[in-house]
Amino acid sequence: MKKVLILGVNGFIGHHLSQRILETTDWEVYGMDMQSNRISDLLNNEDYKKRMHFFEGDITINKEWVEYHVKKCDVILPLVAIATPSTYVKEPLRVFELDFEANLPIVRSAFKYKKHLVFPSTSEVYGMCHDEEFDPEQSELVCGPINKPRWIYSCAKQLMDRVIWGYGMDGLNFTLFRPFNWIGSGLDSIHTPKEGSSRVVTQFLGHIVRGENISLVDGGMQKRAFTYVSDGIDALMKIIDNKNGIASGKIYNIGNPTNNFSIRELATMMVKLATEYPEFADSAKKVELLEVTSGAYYGNGYQDVQNRVPKIENTCKELDWQPHSTMADALRKIYDAYRSQTTEASALMD
């Protein structure tokens, strides 16, 4: 029986991963986060209570708790990070302090206590790489100029990757995984009022259900390879299981190259799909797609990547994994989940 420590357990990846672990294994989950709203069902489930342990805390404050549980557990997943572009531009130091500085002691504890560190790198480390597919072993990691603070996230994550690799040379058992635009229910709150403060699928969904116009940054021509979260969790479970040590010392892109669409195409698909839902149809018909400059939307320190496609050959081969969800399926599951949540909330209010 594995003991899995998930820091940021209430986050998007954390809560989906916890649910999968509890549903499909006999492993124990030890989780920390500052809130527990996304995992309340797991915490209240009688079948899971003995294996789901939660502590409300902050990795920057509750350092003794973190180190104790790194020592206690077998696999360590430090998932706490700021991952929203508007914050990169406006508060770059905050991004560096949390994403790198606050996570570094956790990496060092994993090394000290000889644990398997499964660390979330990011597709952003590739920056403005011009390769048709981003290769974790060969592609160059290309960032923009210093006066574009948007790259602080990419650089902080890349530096952590290099530090972890260095510890690996001294014996740390690690795996770096790079999620490529994972989407699914519980990604961000659709009620976040300010544009740019949540990730794109959630931002668009919020505008659609409220009947608001959608802003397409620089025309929305930039493309992303979207990955449904359950496919991503499939790969992550295999990394945590690490059968015969196959994932140790490796870097894995976890993405779906076939779901490569422009942001404009994403907006069009989401608006069209919303018209098929009676509760969203009227508001969706009010939505117009408007073009806005990146400077007006995010600020002058922003710079974008035009294409971001993962090479997943080693992920598929070594982990015996394949992404299965089409973009249409992924978006429908997101709409269905949101409809279910709003129906339950309405029922509770009645």
Backbone hydrogen bonds in HBPLUS format (Angstrom, degrees):
<---DONOR---> <-ACCEPTOR-->    atom                        ^
c    i                          cat <-CA-CA->   ^        H-A-AA   ^      H-
h    n   atom  resd res      DA  || num        DHA   H-A  angle D-A-AA Bond
n    s   type  num  typ     dist DA aas  dist angle  dist       angle   num
A0028-GLU N   A0002-LYS O   2.88 MM  26  6.30 162.6  1.91 163.1 167.5     1
A0074-ASP N   A0003-LYS O   2.78 MM  71  5.27 153.6  1.85 138.2 146.7     2
A0075-VAL N   A0003-LYS O   3.24 MM  72  6.60 161.4  2.27 154.2 158.1     3
A0004-VAL N   A0028-GLU O   2.85 MM  24  6.08 174.0  1.85 158.8 160.3     4
A0030-TYR N   A0004-VAL O   2.85 MM  26  6.07 168.1  1.86 156.5 157.4     5
A0005-LEU N   A0075-VAL O   2.86 MM  70  6.16 170.2  1.87 174.0 172.5     6
A0077-LEU N   A0005-LEU O   2.81 MM  72  6.02 159.0  1.86 163.8 171.1     7
A0006-ILE N   A0030-TYR O   2.85 MM  24  6.19 160.3  1.89 154.1 160.4     8
A0032-MET N   A0006-ILE O   3.17 MM  26  6.63 153.6  2.24 148.9 152.1     9
A0007-LEU N   A0077-LEU O   3.00 MM  70  6.22 162.6  2.03 153.4 159.1    10
A0079-LEU N   A0007-LEU O   2.76 MM  72  5.50 140.4  1.91 147.3 156.1    11
A0008-GLY N   A0032-MET O   2.81 MM  24  5.88 166.7  1.83 162.4 166.9    12
A0011-GLY N   A0008-GLY O   3.11 MM   3  5.50 163.9  2.13 113.9 118.4    13
A0009-VAL N   A0032-MET O   3.19 MM  23  5.80 157.2  2.25 136.5 139.6    14
A0015-HIS N   A0011-GLY O   2.94 MM   4  5.88 167.5  1.95 150.2 151.5    15
A0017-LEU N   A0013-ILE O   2.85 MM   4  5.92 162.2  1.89 158.6 164.2    16
A0018-SER N   A0014-GLY O   2.98 MM   4  6.05 160.1  2.02 142.9 148.6    17
A0019-GLN N   A0015-HIS O   3.13 MM   4  6.20 160.7  2.17 140.6 145.4    18
A0020-ARG N   A0016-HIS O   3.11 MM   4  6.35 159.8  2.15 145.5 150.8    19
A0021-ILE N   A0017-LEU O   2.93 MM   4  6.16 164.6  1.95 157.4 161.5    20
A0022-LEU N   A0018-SER O   3.01 MM   4  6.20 168.1  2.02 154.0 156.7    21
A0023-GLU N   A0019-GLN O   2.94 MM   4  6.02 149.8  2.03 147.0 155.6    22
A0024-THR N   A0020-ARG O   2.99 MM   4  5.94 148.6  2.09 150.3 156.4    23
A0025-THR N   A0021-ILE O   3.02 MM   4  5.48 139.5  2.19 146.9 149.5    24
A0029-VAL N   A0051-ARG O   2.75 MM  22  6.02 170.7  1.76 178.3 176.0    25
A0053-HIS N   A0029-VAL O   2.84 MM  24  6.04 170.0  1.85 164.8 168.0    26
A0031-GLY N   A0053-HIS O   2.76 MM  22  6.10 170.5  1.77 165.7 168.6    27
A0055-PHE N   A0031-GLY O   2.87 MM  24  6.28 149.2  1.97 156.0 166.3    28
A0033-ASP N   A0055-PHE O   3.32 MM  22  6.83 149.4  2.42 152.8 159.9    29
A0057-GLY N   A0033-ASP O   2.82 MM  24  5.40 145.7  1.94 125.3 133.1    30
A0039-ILE N   A0036-SER O   3.16 MM   3  5.41 136.6  2.35 104.0 115.9    31
A0042-LEU N   A0039-ILE O   3.03 MM   3  5.24 121.5  2.39 101.4 115.9    32
A0043-LEU N   A0039-ILE O   2.97 MM   4  6.28 158.7  2.01 156.4 162.9    33
A0044-ASN N   A0040-SER O   2.98 MM   4  6.09 140.7  2.14 144.3 153.9    34
A0045-ASN N   A0042-LEU O   3.31 MM   3  5.15 156.8  2.37  97.0 103.8    35
A0048-TYR N   A0045-ASN O   3.02 MM   3  5.39 143.4  2.16 108.6 119.1    36
A0049-LYS N   A0045-ASN O   3.10 MM   4  6.13 132.9  2.34 155.2 168.4    37
A0051-ARG N   A0048-TYR O   2.82 MM   3  5.43 148.2  1.92 121.4 131.3    38
A0052-MET N   A0048-TYR O   2.92 MM   4  5.82 124.5  2.23 155.1 167.5    39
A0061-ILE N   A0058-ASP O   2.97 MM   3  5.32 153.3  2.05 111.2 119.6    40
A0062-ASN N   A0058-ASP O   2.76 MM   4  5.66 160.9  1.79 167.9 174.6    41
A0066-VAL N   A0062-ASN O   3.19 MM   4  6.48 160.0  2.23 146.9 152.5    42
A0067-GLU N   A0063-LYS O   2.98 MM   4  6.23 170.1  1.99 152.1 154.0    43
A0068-TYR N   A0064-GLU O   2.97 MM   4  6.08 164.6  1.99 149.5 154.1    44
A0069-HIS N   A0065-TRP O   3.02 MM   4  6.23 157.1  2.08 148.9 154.8    45
A0070-VAL N   A0066-VAL O   2.84 MM   4  6.11 143.2  1.97 151.2 162.8    46
A0071-LYS N   A0067-GLU O   3.03 MM   4  6.24 161.3  2.06 149.8 154.1    47
A0072-LYS N   A0068-TYR O   3.00 MM   4  6.22 138.5  2.18 134.3 146.4    48
A0073-CYS N   A0069-HIS O   2.96 MM   4  5.85 150.2  2.05 142.9 147.7    49
A0116-HIS N   A0074-ASP O   3.21 MM  42  6.42 166.6  2.23 164.5 160.4    50
A0076-ILE N   A0116-HIS O   2.92 MM  40  6.22 163.8  1.94 155.5 159.0    51
A0118-VAL N   A0076-ILE O   2.86 MM  42  5.96 171.3  1.87 160.8 163.8    52
A0087-THR N   A0084-THR O   2.98 MM   3  5.65 135.2  2.19 119.2 129.9    53
A0088-TYR N   A0084-THR O   3.31 MM   4  6.71 150.0  2.41 144.2 152.8    54
A0089-VAL N   A0085-PRO O   3.18 MM   4  6.47 155.9  2.24 154.0 158.3    55
A0090-LYS N   A0086-SER O   3.10 MM   4  6.24 160.0  2.14 142.9 148.4    56
A0091-GLU N   A0087-THR O   2.77 MM   4  5.21 158.7  1.81 141.7 147.8    57
A0094-ARG N   A0091-GLU O   3.12 MM   3  5.44 121.5  2.48 105.4 119.2    58
A0095-VAL N   A0091-GLU O   3.27 MM   4  6.66 152.4  2.35 150.6 158.4    59
A0096-PHE N   A0092-PRO O   3.04 MM   4  6.38 161.7  2.07 152.2 156.3    60
A0097-GLU N   A0093-LEU O   2.85 MM   4  6.00 165.3  1.87 154.3 158.5    61
A0098-LEU N   A0094-ARG O   3.13 MM   4  6.25 157.2  2.19 144.8 149.6    62
A0099-ASP N   A0095-VAL O   2.80 MM   4  5.68 152.9  1.87 153.3 159.6    63
A0100-PHE N   A0096-PHE O   2.98 MM   4  5.36 153.0  2.05 131.7 139.3    64
A0101-GLU N   A0096-PHE O   3.17 MM   5  6.60 157.7  2.22 154.2 159.0    65
A0102-ALA N   A0097-GLU O   2.87 MM   5  6.12 139.0  2.04 143.5 156.1    66
A0103-ASN N   A0100-PHE O   3.15 MM   3  5.35 128.5  2.43 101.7 115.4    67
A0104-LEU N   A0100-PHE O   2.95 MM   4  6.01 136.5  2.14 155.9 167.8    68
A0106-ILE N   A0103-ASN O   3.07 MM   3  5.30 127.0  2.36 103.5 117.5    69
A0107-VAL N   A0103-ASN O   3.13 MM   4  6.53 154.3  2.20 153.4 160.8    70
A0108-ARG N   A0104-LEU O   3.00 MM   4  6.31 161.7  2.03 155.2 160.2    71
A0109-SER N   A0105-PRO O   2.90 MM   4  6.10 145.6  2.02 138.2 147.4    72
A0110-ALA N   A0106-ILE O   2.97 MM   4  6.23 156.2  2.03 148.6 154.5    73
A0111-PHE N   A0107-VAL O   3.06 MM   4  6.38 152.1  2.14 147.0 154.5    74
A0112-LYS N   A0108-ARG O   2.87 MM   4  6.07 158.2  1.91 144.6 151.1    75
A0113-TYR N   A0109-SER O   2.90 MM   4  6.06 160.8  1.94 154.6 157.9    76
A0115-LYS N   A0110-ALA O   2.94 MM   5  5.00 168.3  1.96 146.1 150.1    77
A0114-LYS N   A0111-PHE O   3.31 MM   3  5.08 159.8  2.35  98.2 104.0    78
A0117-LEU N   A0173-ASN O   2.85 MM  56  6.27 158.9  1.90 159.9 159.1    79
A0175-THR N   A0117-LEU O   2.80 MM  58  6.27 141.2  1.95 162.8 166.8    80
A0119-PHE N   A0175-THR O   2.89 MM  56  6.29 148.5  1.99 162.1 170.6    81
A0177-PHE N   A0119-PHE O   3.06 MM  58  6.39 164.2  2.09 159.7 162.8    82
A0121-SER N   A0177-PHE O   2.83 MM  56  5.55 138.8  1.99 141.9 152.7    83
A0125-VAL N   A0122-THR O   3.21 MM   3  5.85 167.3  2.23 114.5 117.9    84
A0126-TYR N   A0123-SER O   3.27 MM   3  6.07 159.9  2.31 119.0 123.3    85
A0127-GLY N   A0124-GLU O   2.91 MM   3  5.26 151.6  1.99 109.8 118.9    86
A0129-CYS N   A0126-TYR O   3.04 MM   3  5.59 139.1  2.21 129.0 141.4    87
A0142-VAL N   A0126-TYR O   3.32 MM  16  6.04 159.7  2.36 122.5 116.8    88
A0128-MET N   A0142-VAL O   2.61 MM  14  5.20 157.0  1.66 154.4 156.1    89
A0134-PHE N   A0309-VAL O   2.72 MM 175  6.02 166.3  1.74 164.0 168.3    90
A0311-LYS N   A0134-PHE O   2.96 MM 177  5.36 153.1  2.03 140.9 133.4    91
A0139-SER N   A0135-ASP O   3.02 MM   4  4.97 153.2  2.09 130.0 138.3    92
A0148-LYS N   A0145-PRO O   3.06 MM   3  5.70 151.7  2.14 119.8 122.5    93
A0151-TRP N   A0148-LYS O   3.18 MM   3  6.42 174.3  2.18 137.8 136.6    94
A0152-ILE N   A0149-PRO O   3.00 MM   3  5.52 170.2  2.01 124.3 125.1    95
A0150-ARG N   A0301-GLY O   3.13 MM 151  5.91 151.7  2.21 159.4 154.4    96
A0155-CYS N   A0151-TRP O   2.92 MM   4  6.10 167.6  1.94 157.2 160.7    97
A0156-ALA N   A0152-ILE O   2.89 MM   4  5.91 157.9  1.93 143.6 150.0    98
A0157-LYS N   A0153-TYR O   3.00 MM   4  6.14 164.4  2.02 153.4 157.4    99
A0158-GLN N   A0154-SER O   2.84 MM   4  6.01 156.2  1.90 146.2 153.9   100
A0159-LEU N   A0155-CYS O   2.84 MM   4  5.96 160.2  1.88 148.0 153.2   101
A0160-MET N   A0156-ALA O   3.06 MM   4  6.26 154.9  2.13 140.2 147.0   102
A0161-ASP N   A0157-LYS O   2.88 MM   4  6.20 154.8  1.95 148.0 155.2   103
A0162-ARG N   A0158-GLN O   3.00 MM   4  6.32 155.4  2.06 148.8 154.8   104
A0163-VAL N   A0159-LEU O   2.89 MM   4  6.19 154.0  1.96 150.0 157.6   105
A0164-ILE N   A0160-MET O   2.85 MM   4  6.03 166.8  1.87 156.0 159.2   106
A0165-TRP N   A0161-ASP O   2.91 MM   4  6.12 156.1  1.96 145.3 152.5   107
A0166-GLY N   A0162-ARG O   2.92 MM   4  6.13 150.5  2.00 140.4 148.6   108
A0167-TYR N   A0163-VAL O   2.91 MM   4  6.30 155.0  1.97 151.4 157.8   109
A0168-GLY N   A0164-ILE O   2.81 MM   4  6.08 145.1  1.93 144.1 155.2   110
A0169-MET N   A0165-TRP O   3.01 MM   4  6.40 138.1  2.19 142.2 152.6   111
A0169-MET N   A0166-GLY O   3.12 MM   3  5.15 126.4  2.42  94.7 108.0   112
A0170-ASP N   A0167-TYR O   2.91 MM   3  5.03 138.3  2.09  98.2 111.1   113
A0172-LEU N   A0167-TYR O   2.96 MM   5  5.39 172.9  1.97 128.2 126.4   114
A0171-GLY N   A0168-GLY O   3.00 MM   3  4.91 162.7  2.03 102.1 106.6   115
A0249-GLY N   A0174-PHE O   2.63 MM  75  5.32 150.9  1.71 160.3 169.6   116
A0176-LEU N   A0250-LYS O   3.00 MM  74  6.36 167.9  2.01 160.7 162.7   117
A0252-TYR N   A0176-LEU O   2.85 MM  76  6.31 158.7  1.90 156.0 162.5   118
A0178-ARG N   A0252-TYR O   2.73 MM  74  6.05 158.9  1.77 161.7 162.8   119
A0254-ILE N   A0178-ARG O   2.91 MM  76  5.76 171.6  1.91 140.9 138.5   120
A0180-PHE N   A0254-ILE O   3.03 MM  74  6.08 153.1  2.10 151.0 144.9   121
A0227-THR N   A0181-ASN O   3.00 MM  46  5.89 165.8  2.02 133.8 134.0   122
A0183-ILE N   A0227-THR O   2.78 MM  44  6.00 152.0  1.86 153.7 157.6   123
A0229-VAL N   A0183-ILE O   2.84 MM  46  5.53 146.2  1.96 168.8 163.3   124
A0192-THR N   A0189-SER O   3.42 MM   3  5.79 167.3  2.43 110.4 111.1   125
A0197-SER N   A0194-LYS O   3.28 MM   3  5.88 153.8  2.35 136.5 136.9   126
A0203-GLN N   A0199-ARG O   2.92 MM   4  5.98 162.0  1.96 154.7 159.9   127
A0204-PHE N   A0200-VAL O   2.92 MM   4  6.08 167.1  1.94 154.9 157.1   128
A0205-LEU N   A0201-VAL O   2.95 MM   4  6.12 160.7  1.99 147.8 153.6   129
A0206-GLY N   A0202-THR O   2.97 MM   4  6.14 163.5  2.00 153.0 156.7   130
A0207-HIS N   A0203-GLN O   3.18 MM   4  6.48 158.5  2.22 147.2 152.5   131
A0208-ILE N   A0204-PHE O   2.93 MM   4  6.17 159.7  1.98 153.4 159.2   132
A0209-VAL N   A0205-LEU O   2.98 MM   4  6.22 170.6  1.99 160.4 161.1   133
A0210-ARG N   A0206-GLY O   3.22 MM   4  6.27 137.4  2.42 138.7 149.2   134
A0211-GLY N   A0207-HIS O   2.90 MM   4  5.89 108.2  2.42 137.0 154.3   135
A0212-GLU N   A0207-HIS O   2.75 MM   5  4.69 163.2  1.78 146.6 146.5   136
A0211-GLY N   A0208-ILE O   3.11 MM   3  4.99 153.0  2.18  99.0 107.4   137
A0214-ILE N   A0288-GLU O   2.91 MM  74  6.23 156.5  1.97 156.5 164.4   138
A0290-LEU N   A0214-ILE O   2.82 MM  76  6.03 174.5  1.82 166.7 168.5   139
A0216-LEU N   A0290-LEU O   2.64 MM  74  5.87 164.9  1.66 167.5 171.7   140
A0219-GLY N   A0216-LEU O   3.19 MM   3  5.08 147.0  2.31 126.1 116.7   141
A0292-VAL N   A0216-LEU O   3.03 MM  76  5.87 161.6  2.06 141.6 139.3   142
A0220-GLY N   A0217-VAL O   2.92 MM   3  5.29 164.7  1.94 120.4 121.9   143
A0218-ASP N   A0292-VAL O   2.61 MM  74  5.70 157.6  1.65 162.2 167.0   144
A0264-ARG N   A0220-GLY O   2.82 MM  44  4.62 148.4  1.92 143.7 133.1   145
A0263-ILE N   A0222-GLN O   2.98 MM  41  6.12 142.8  2.12 163.5 167.4   146
A0223-LYS N   A0306-GLN O   2.80 MM  83  5.83 174.6  1.80 138.6 139.1   147
A0224-ARG N   A0261-PHE O   2.90 MM  37  5.66 159.9  1.94 148.4 148.4   148
A0261-PHE N   A0224-ARG O   2.95 MM  37  5.66 149.4  2.05 160.0 151.7   149
A0226-PHE N   A0259-ASN O   2.91 MM  33  5.38 151.9  1.99 148.0 139.5   150
A0231-ASP N   A0228-TYR O   2.99 MM   3  5.63 132.3  2.22 117.8 129.2   151
A0232-GLY N   A0228-TYR O   3.28 MM   4  6.65 156.8  2.33 147.0 153.9   152
A0233-ILE N   A0229-VAL O   2.84 MM   4  6.11 158.3  1.89 156.0 161.7   153
A0234-ASP N   A0230-SER O   3.03 MM   4  6.19 144.3  2.16 135.8 144.9   154
A0235-ALA N   A0231-ASP O   3.35 MM   4  6.76 154.4  2.42 147.6 151.8   155
A0236-LEU N   A0232-GLY O   3.01 MM   4  6.29 159.2  2.05 148.2 154.8   156
A0237-MET N   A0233-ILE O   2.85 MM   4  5.98 155.9  1.91 153.0 157.4   157
A0238-LYS N   A0234-ASP O   3.40 MM   4  6.68 149.9  2.50 138.5 145.4   158
A0239-ILE N   A0235-ALA O   3.06 MM   4  6.43 147.0  2.17 146.2 155.8   159
A0240-ILE N   A0236-LEU O   2.96 MM   4  6.25 160.3  2.00 152.6 157.1   160
A0241-ASP N   A0237-MET O   2.92 MM   4  6.08 158.9  1.97 145.2 151.5   161
A0242-ASN N   A0238-LYS O   2.88 MM   4  5.96 152.8  1.96 138.2 146.1   162
A0245-GLY N   A0242-ASN O   2.96 MM   3  5.04 152.7  2.03 131.7 125.7   163
A0246-ILE N   A0243-LYS O   3.17 MM   3  5.98 164.6  2.19 123.3 126.4   164
A0248-SER N   A0245-GLY O   3.20 MM   3  5.44 155.2  2.26 109.2 116.6   165
A0250-LYS N   A0247-ALA O   3.32 MM   3  5.56 144.7  2.46 137.2 130.3   166
A0259-ASN N   A0256-ASN O   3.08 MM   3  5.72 157.4  2.13 119.9 126.3   167
A0266-LEU N   A0262-SER O   2.90 MM   4  6.25 153.6  1.97 147.9 155.8   168
A0267-ALA N   A0263-ILE O   2.98 MM   4  6.22 163.0  2.01 147.6 151.0   169
A0268-THR N   A0264-ARG O   2.99 MM   4  6.23 162.7  2.02 152.0 156.5   170
A0269-MET N   A0265-GLU O   2.91 MM   4  6.11 163.5  1.93 152.0 156.4   171
A0270-MET N   A0266-LEU O   2.93 MM   4  6.13 159.8  1.97 154.0 159.6   172
A0271-VAL N   A0267-ALA O   2.98 MM   4  6.16 161.9  2.01 152.7 157.0   173
A0272-LYS N   A0268-THR O   3.03 MM   4  6.14 166.8  2.05 150.5 154.6   174
A0273-LEU N   A0269-MET O   2.94 MM   4  6.05 161.8  1.97 147.6 153.0   175
A0274-ALA N   A0270-MET O   3.04 MM   4  6.15 153.3  2.11 141.9 148.9   176
A0275-THR N   A0272-LYS O   3.21 MM   3  5.48 134.9  2.42 101.7 112.8   177
A0276-GLU N   A0273-LEU O   2.96 MM   3  5.50 158.5  2.01 115.6 122.6   178
A0277-TYR N   A0274-ALA O   3.07 MM   3  5.47 165.8  2.09 114.0 118.4   179
A0280-PHE N   A0277-TYR O   2.96 MM   3  5.36 148.1  2.06 114.3 124.1   180
A0281-ALA N   A0277-TYR O   2.85 MM   4  5.69 135.5  2.05 161.6 175.5   181
A0284-ALA N   A0280-PHE O   2.92 MM   4  6.01 157.1  1.97 158.3 165.9   182
A0285-LYS N   A0281-ALA O   3.15 MM   4  6.37 145.4  2.27 147.2 154.8   183
A0286-LYS N   A0283-SER O   3.08 MM   3  5.41 149.8  2.18 106.4 115.5   184
A0287-VAL N   A0284-ALA O   3.14 MM   3  5.38 156.8  2.19 107.8 114.9   185
A0297-TYR N   A0293-THR O   3.07 MM   4  6.29 149.5  2.16 145.8 154.7   186
A0298-TYR N   A0294-SER O   2.79 MM   4  5.69 168.1  1.81 151.8 155.3   187
A0299-GLY N   A0295-GLY O   2.92 MM   4  4.36 122.6  2.26 105.7 121.8   188
A0302-TYR N   A0299-GLY O   3.37 MM   3  6.08 149.3  2.47 126.0 125.2   189
A0316-CYS N   A0312-ILE O   2.89 MM   4  6.09 166.7  1.91 163.2 165.6   190
A0317-LYS N   A0313-GLU O   2.99 MM   4  6.11 167.1  2.01 151.1 155.2   191
A0318-GLU N   A0314-ASN O   2.90 MM   4  5.65 160.0  1.94 141.5 147.5   192
A0319-LEU N   A0315-THR O   3.11 MM   4  5.60 149.6  2.20 131.1 140.2   193
A0320-ASP N   A0316-CYS O   2.97 MM   4  5.17 115.6  2.40 124.9 134.8   194
A0321-TRP N   A0316-CYS O   3.15 MM   5  4.51 146.4  2.27 114.0 124.0   195
A0330-ALA N   A0326-THR O   2.95 MM   4  6.16 162.8  1.98 150.3 155.3   196
A0331-LEU N   A0327-MET O   2.95 MM   4  6.15 169.6  1.97 156.8 158.4   197
A0332-ARG N   A0328-ALA O   3.06 MM   4  6.19 159.4  2.11 146.5 152.5   198
A0333-LYS N   A0329-ASP O   2.97 MM   4  6.17 157.0  2.02 150.7 156.8   199
A0334-ILE N   A0330-ALA O   3.06 MM   4  6.34 148.3  2.16 144.7 153.5   200
A0335-TYR N   A0331-LEU O   2.98 MM   4  6.28 160.9  2.02 152.1 156.4   201
A0336-ASP N   A0332-ARG O   2.85 MM   4  6.04 163.7  1.87 151.8 156.8   202
A0337-ALA N   A0333-LYS O   2.94 MM   4  6.03 154.8  2.00 141.5 148.2   203
A0338-TYR N   A0334-ILE O   2.99 MM   4  6.22 158.7  2.04 147.5 153.2   204
A0339-ARG N   A0335-TYR O   2.86 MM   4  6.08 162.5  1.89 154.0 159.1   205
A0340-SER N   A0336-ASP O   2.93 MM   4  6.10 156.7  1.99 144.9 151.4   206
A0341-GLN N   A0337-ALA O   2.97 MM   4  6.21 155.6  2.03 146.6 152.9   207
A0342-THR N   A0338-TYR O   2.97 MM   4  6.22 160.8  2.01 153.7 158.1   208
A0343-THR N   A0339-ARG O   2.96 MM   4  6.10 151.8  2.04 146.7 154.6   209
A0344-GLU N   A0340-SER O   2.99 MM   4  6.21 159.4  2.04 147.6 152.8   210
A0345-ALA N   A0341-GLN O   2.95 MM   4  6.15 155.5  2.01 144.6 151.8   211
A0346-SER N   A0342-THR O   2.96 MM   4  6.10 153.9  2.03 141.8 148.5   212
A0347-ALA N   A0343-THR O   3.00 MM   4  6.21 152.8  2.08 144.9 152.3   213
A0348-LEU N   A0344-GLU O   3.06 MM   4  6.31 151.0  2.15 146.3 153.3   214
A0349-MET N   A0345-ALA O   3.20 MM   4  6.43 140.7  2.36 139.8 149.7   215
A0349-MET N   A0346-SER O   3.19 MM   3  5.14 126.3  2.49  92.8 106.4   216
A0350-ASP N   A0346-SER O   3.14 MM   4  6.38 133.8  2.36 142.8 154.2   217
